[in-house]
């Protein structure tokens, strides 16, 4: 029988003040629920993964190493995980890297500080990797098919000839 161990998860404290730079797109904004949301450069609400805040670094030079990324992004906080996706054929970086920080503050500092900077003569883009999808029109309307939910609708079923299969004799 397998035993499960409980793992404590770091919880981010509520964010009360914006970061020092006011020109960055990841500023918290008040959403419809009245809570403070962290937004990406496209305006989507950034969400936390199960273990931390994951950011994506794009336009990474194909010859970049883990050490290059650790050096650049380590100054913004502890890097919990770094994933470099490599091309199987060439062994070079595919052009993006995923970094995980344990706290939102560290992730926001990395985005604010490294977005638009150069790494091996290429300008990198940095933003949150996971976002909450916007509500779709389907979610705001009635779910299920026409005719009722739970299989109650029988619009596509054929009827027996002569009125429900009953003979008048």
JOQUI-V336808 format. One record per helix or strand. SS is the DSSP state (h for helix, s for strand). FROM is the first residue (numbers start at 1). TO is the last residue. If there is no record, write none. Layout:
[[SS;FROM;TO] [SS;FROM;TO]]
This chain:
[[s;28;30] [s;36;39] [s;45;46] [s;53;58] [h;66;76] [s;79;86] [s;93;101] [h;104;114] [s;118;119] [s;122;123] [s;125;128] [s;131;132] [h;137;140] [h;161;164]]
